[in-house]
Amino acid sequence: MAKGFNKGPAMGGGGMMQQLQKLQQQMAEAQAKLAEETVSATAGGGAIKVTMTGDQKCKSVEISPEFLKDADAEMLQDMVLSAVNMALDESRALQEKLMGPLAGGLPF
């Protein structure tokens, strides 16, 4: 057997493990930040406002009382649905912004 042949992963494996641990810590920090950051979207000219966290949890839905005077149920449902979907898109974009660079650090 060649000299040093059996030393394999024990020599360089520690660096890889440290990189993975560091990446894991960075991901946990980014996820915690996402849970705190919020994005908002509006529909109906601002009559409906939805606020969502970066980890896609809805924090609030605000409906203008003025909008309710003239809106029917179907219109209200459409506006709320539209605002929720826009807020989800914003939240996903924030998530990509914060988590995307970390995916580039994966050693696979």
DAMO-V203924 format. One record per helix or strand of 3 or more residues. SS is the DSSP state (helix for helix, strand for strand). FROM is the first residue (numbers start at 1). TO is the last residue. If there is no record, write none. Layout:
SS FROM TO
SS FROM TO
This chain:
helix 5 36
strand 38 43
strand 48 53
strand 58 63
helix 65 70
helix 73 103
